[in-house]
């Protein structure tokens, strides 16, 4: 790799860095996990995850721009917006499956002795 090459330090040349750059924003993984259950309206996503509307709007816009989420306006009064994962977004499910497996193997169960 040539040190003078401007792409030599481009984080998008590494697929792990590119993926982490997309998913590393706060709440993004929570949003994707919620949408893995199916289409959701904006307020449902916000309520289920405790995300403020401005942050949710920004995260959904970034995911839509990346082709992970689709946005559909429902012609009702007042209009509603539904979000769903694309095929690209659904492919992220393997990350959640790997996290769950790791958690089952390595995380300690909550301390039930101290729970009252």
KOLLODREN-506987 format. One record per atom (N, C-alpha, C, CB): residue in three letters; x, z, y. Coordinates in steps of 0.05 Angstrom, whole numbers, padded with zeros to 5 digits, always signed. Each point is the difference from the previous one (the first is absolute). Glycine has a CB too. Layout:
# KOLLODREN-506987
ALAXZY...
# end
This chain:
# KOLLODREN-506987
UNK+00017+00000-00023UNK-00017+00000+00023UNK+00018+00000+00025UNK-00037+00024-00025UNK+00032-00043+00043UNK+00016-00002+00024UNK-00009+00021+00020UNK+00007-00050-00008UNK+00012+00065+00019UNK-00007+00021+00019UNK-00011-00012+00025UNK+00036+00029-00019UNK-00028-00053+00026UNK-00010-00013+00024UNK-00028-00012-00003UNK+00048-00010+00012UNK-00057+00009-00037UNK-00026-00011-00006UNK-00022+00018+00011UNK+00018-00023-00041UNK-00035+00013+00060UNK-00020+00018+00012UNK-00020+00011-00021UNK+00004-00025+00042UNK-00007+00011-00065UNK-00019+00009-00021UNK+00013+00021-00018UNK-00022-00044+00002UNK+00048+00048+00001UNK+00014+00019-00017UNK-00011+00028+00002UNK+00041-00028+00004UNK-00051+00035+00020UNK-00010+00027+00004UNK-00030+00000+00004UNK+00043+00013+00020UNK-00056-00035-00026UNK-00029-00002+00003UNK-00013+00015-00023UNK+00004-00045+00022UNK-00021+00066-00015UNK-00012+00016-00021UNK-00019-00016-00018UNK+00004+00039+00030UNK-00013-00062-00020UNK-00019-00016-00016UNK+00015-00016-00021UNK-00031-00002+00039UNK+00057+00002-00039UNK+00015-00014-00021UNK+00000+00017-00026UNK+00029-00022+00035UNK-00036+00048-00032UNK-00002+00018-00023UNK-00030+00005-00005UNK+00045+00022+00010UNK-00055-00030-00034UNK-00029+00004-00005UNK-00009+00029+00001UNK+00002-00041-00027UNK+00016+00060+00019UNK-00008+00028+00001UNK-00003+00009+00030UNK+00025+00009-00044UNK-00006-00017+00061UNK-00003+00007+00028UNK-00024-00012+00013UNK+00049+00004+00002UNK-00055-00029-00009UNK-00023-00014+00011UNK-00026+00015-00008UNK+00025-00044-00001UNK-00027+00052-00024UNK-00023+00014-00009UNK-00002+00027+00013UNK+00003-00024-00044UNK+00019+00039+00045UNK+00000+00026+00013UNK-00008-00002+00029UNK+00035+00016-00032UNK-00025-00037+00046UNK-00007-00003+00028UNK-00030-00003+00004UNK+00044-00022+00008UNK-00057+00008-00027UNK-00029-00004+00002UNK-00015+00026-00007UNK+00006-00048-00012UNK+00002+00062-00009UNK-00015+00022-00010UNK+00008+00027+00012UNK-00006-00025-00042UNK+00028+00026+00057UNK+00010+00025+00009UNK-00015+00012+00024UNK+00044-00015-00016UNK-00060-00001+00029UNK-00016+00011+00022UNK-00019+00022-00009UNK+00003-00045+00024UNK-00005+00066-00009UNK-00018+00022-00007UNK-00028-00011-00005UNK+00028+00033+00026UNK-00041-00024-00047UNK-00027-00006-00009UNK-00003-00026-00015UNK-00015+00026+00039UNK+00034-00044-00038UNK-00003-00026-00013UNK-00005+00003-00029UNK+00030-00020+00034UNK-00015+00036-00048UNK-00005+00003-00029UNK-00027+00012-00006UNK+00049+00005-00007UNK-00058+00014+00024UNK-00026+00012-00003UNK-00022-00021+00003UNK+00018+00044+00017UNK-00015-00062+00002UNK-00019-00021+00005UNK-00002-00019-00024UNK+00009+00003+00050UNK+00014-00011-00059UNK+00001-00018-00024UNK-00013+00013-00024UNK+00042-00022+00018UNK-00035+00047-00022UNK-00011+00015-00023UNK-00031+00001+00002UNK+00043+00027-00004UNK-00053-00022+00027UNK-00029+00001+00004UNK-00012-00027-00006UNK+00005+00035+00035UNK+00008-00057-00026UNK-00011-00027-00004UNK+00003-00009-00029UNK+00010-00010+00048UNK+00007+00023-00063UNK+00002-00007-00029UNK-00027+00006-00014UNK+00050+00009+00001UNK-00066+00008+00010UNK-00026+00007-00011UNK-00021-00020+00006UNK+00012+00048+00003UNK-00006-00067+00016UNK-00019-00020+00007UNK-00004-00002+00030UNK-00023+00007-00043UNK+00006-00026+00052UNK-00005-00004+00028UNK-00008+00026+00014UNK-00014-00048-00009UNK+00023+00051+00033UNK-00007+00024+00015UNK-00004-00008+00030UNK+00026+00030-00032UNK-00045-00016+00044UNK-00003-00004+00029UNK+00020+00017+00015UNK-00049-00009-00007UNK+00054+00001+00031UNK+00020+00013+00017UNK-00004+00030+00001UNK+00003-00041+00027UNK-00028+00050-00021UNK-00005+00029+00003UNK+00003+00015-00027UNK-00030-00010+00038UNK+00024-00004-00060UNK+00004+00013-00026UNK+00030+00005-00005UNK-00041-00023-00018UNK+00057+00004+00024UNK+00029+00003-00004UNK+00010+00023+00018UNK+00006-00049-00011UNK-00015+00049+00036UNK+00009+00021+00019UNK-00009+00028-00010UNK-00003-00033+00038UNK-00021+00035-00046UNK-00011+00026-00009UNK+00013+00010-00025UNK-00044-00012+00021UNK+00048-00006-00040UNK+00012+00008-00026UNK+00028+00009+00002UNK-00030-00031-00022UNK+00044+00021+00042UNK+00029+00006+00003UNK+00007+00017+00024UNK+00008-00042-00023UNK-00028+00048+00040UNK+00005+00016+00024UNK+00019-00014+00020UNK-00007+00040-00028UNK+00004-00067+00030UNK+00017-00015+00018UNK-00015-00005+00026UNK+00023-00023-00039UNK-00010+00026+00062UNK-00013-00006+00025UNK-00004-00030+00002UNK+00020+00041+00022UNK-00041-00050-00008UNK-00008-00028+00002UNK+00022-00019+00010UNK-00046+00015+00007UNK+00061-00006+00013UNK+00021-00017+00011UNK+00022-00005-00020UNK-00010+00018+00046UNK+00019+00003-00060UNK+00021-00004-00020UNK-00010-00017-00023UNK+00019+00045+00012UNK-00044-00041-00021UNK-00011-00016-00021UNK-00002-00029+00008UNK-00026+00040-00016UNK+00017-00045+00040UNK-00002-00028+00010UNK+00027-00013-00001UNK-00038+00013+00030UNK+00059+00001-00021UNK+00027-00012+00001UNK+00010-00005-00029UNK+00009+00024+00043UNK-00013-00005-00061UNK+00010-00004-00027UNK-00015-00023-00014UNK+00011+00049-00002UNK-00038-00050+00006UNK-00015-00021-00013UNK+00008-00028+00011UNK-00038+00032-00007UNK+00043-00033+00033UNK+00009-00025+00013UNK+00027-00009-00012UNK-00025+00012+00042UNK+00043+00007-00046UNK+00026-00007-00012UNK-00003-00010-00029UNK+00023+00034+00030UNK-00040-00020-00045UNK-00005-00008-00028UNK-00014-00027-00001UNK-00002+00048-00013UNK-00016-00053+00032UNK-00014-00026+00000UNK+00020-00022+00008UNK-00043+00022+00013UNK+00060-00017+00006UNK+00020-00020+00008UNK+00019-00007-00023UNK-00003+00018+00047UNK+00009+00002-00063UNK+00018-00004-00023UNK-00014-00013-00024UNK+00026+00039+00015UNK-00053-00041-00013UNK-00015-00013-00022UNK-00007+00020-00023UNK+00022-00043+00012UNK-00021+00069-00006UNK-00006+00020-00020UNK-00030+00007+00000UNK+00047+00018+00004UNK-00059-00021+00020UNK-00028+00008+00004UNK-00015-00022+00013UNK+00013+00048+00004UNK-00039-00051-00011UNK-00018-00018+00014UNK-00020+00016+00016UNK+00006-00036-00036UNK-00014+00025+00058UNK-00019+00012+00018UNK-00024-00018+00001UNK+00036+00023+00028UNK-00060-00011-00033UNK-00025-00015+00001UNK-00020+00013+00018UNK+00008-00017-00047UNK-00018+00003+00067UNK-00020+00011+00018UNK-00027-00004-00013UNK+00028-00010+00041UNK-00043+00032-00044UNK-00027-00001-00011UNK-00020-00002+00023UNK+00014+00028-00041UNK-00030-00049+00040UNK-00019-00005+00022UNK-00024+00018-00003UNK+00015-00048+00003UNK-00012+00072+00007UNK-00022+00020+00001UNK+00000+00010+00029UNK+00004+00013-00050UNK-00024+00003+00056UNK-00001+00013+00026UNK+00003+00030-00003UNK-00029-00037+00018UNK+00049+00049-00009UNK+00024-00012+00013UNK+00017-00014-00022UNK-00001+00034+00037UNK+00018-00053-00029UNK+00017-00013-00020UNK+00018+00020-00014UNK-00002-00042+00028UNK+00007+00037-00053UNK+00019+00016-00015UNK+00023-00017-00010UNK-00037+00031-00014UNK+00059-00019+00008UNK+00023-00014-00010UNK+00008+00012-00027UNK+00016-00011+00047UNK-00012-00007-00066UNK+00008+00009-00027UNK+00028-00010-00005UNK-00048-00001-00016UNK+00063+00017+00002UNK+00028-00006-00007UNK+00002+00000-00030UNK+00018+00019+00042UNK-00002-00038-00053UNK+00005-00002-00028UNK+00029-00009-00005UNK-00049-00010-00009UNK+00060+00017-00014UNK+00026-00009-00006UNK+00000-00029-00010UNK+00013+00047-00012UNK+00007-00062+00019UNK+00004-00027-00011UNK+00013+00003-00027UNK+00004-00021+00047UNK+00001-00002-00060UNK+00016+00001-00025UNK+00027+00013+00005UNK-00024-00042-00016UNK+00036+00035+00038UNK+00026+00012+00008UNK-00003+00030+00002UNK+00013-00042+00024UNK-00034+00052-00012UNK-00005+00028+00003UNK-00005+00014-00026UNK-00018-00009+00045UNK+00002-00004-00062UNK-00006+00011-00027UNK+00025+00003-00017UNK-00046-00020+00003UNK+00066+00003+00002UNK+00025+00001-00015UNK+00015+00026+00006UNK+00002-00050+00000UNK-00009+00064+00022UNK+00013+00025+00006UNK-00009+00023-00018UNK+00003-00015+00047UNK-00024+00010-00063UNK-00009+00021-00018UNK+00022+00010-00019UNK-00046-00021+00002UNK+00064+00003-00010UNK+00022+00009-00018UNK+00017+00021+00013UNK+00000-00045-00021UNK+00002+00045+00047UNK+00015+00021+00014UNK-00014+00027-00004UNK+00018-00033+00034UNK-00044+00033-00031UNK-00015+00025-00003UNK+00001+00010-00029UNK-00030-00013+00038UNK+00028-00006-00057UNK+00002+00008-00028UNK+00028+00012-00006UNK-00032-00037-00012UNK+00053+00025+00023UNK+00027+00012-00004UNK+00002+00027+00013UNK+00019-00047-00001UNK-00030+00051+00025UNK+00000+00026+00013UNK-00015+00021-00016UNK+00003-00023+00044UNK-00026+00015-00055UNK-00015+00018-00017UNK+00015+00008-00025UNK-00042-00020+00017UNK+00054+00001-00030UNK+00016+00006-00024UNK+00023+00018+00007UNK-00013-00044-00020UNK+00027+00039+00041UNK+00022+00017+00009UNK-00010+00028+00005UNK+00024-00040+00020UNK-00046+00042-00006UNK-00012+00027+00006UNK-00007+00015-00024UNK-00017-00019+00042UNK+00005+00006-00062UNK-00008+00013-00025UNK+00025+00010-00015UNK-00041-00029-00003UNK+00062+00014+00005UNK+00025+00007-00015UNK+00016+00021+00015UNK+00001-00045-00019UNK+00002+00043+00045UNK+00019+00016+00015UNK-00011+00022+00018UNK+00028-00039-00003UNK-00052+00037+00012UNK-00011+00019+00019UNK-00010+00025-00015UNK-00012-00037+00032UNK+00016+00060-00020UNK-00010+00024-00012UNK-00030+00003+00007UNK+00045+00022+00003UNK-00061-00012-00021UNK-00028+00004+00007UNK-00002+00022+00021UNK-00015-00014-00047UNK-00007+00014+00062UNK-00003+00021+00021UNK+00002+00027-00013UNK-00029-00031+00028UNK+00039+00050-00013UNK+00003+00028-00010UNK-00028+00012-00001UNK+00047+00004+00019UNK-00058-00002-00043UNK-00027+00011-00003UNK-00001+00030+00001UNK-00012-00040-00027UNK+00035+00053+00022UNK+00001+00029+00001UNK-00005+00011+00028UNK+00032-00001-00039UNK-00021-00013+00059UNK-00003+00009+00028UNK-00026-00009+00013UNK+00049+00000+00003UNK-00064-00017-00017UNK-00025-00010+00012UNK-00021+00022-00003UNK+00012-00048-00011UNK-00026+00053+00032UNK-00021+00021-00001UNK-00027-00012+00002UNK+00030+00033+00020
# end
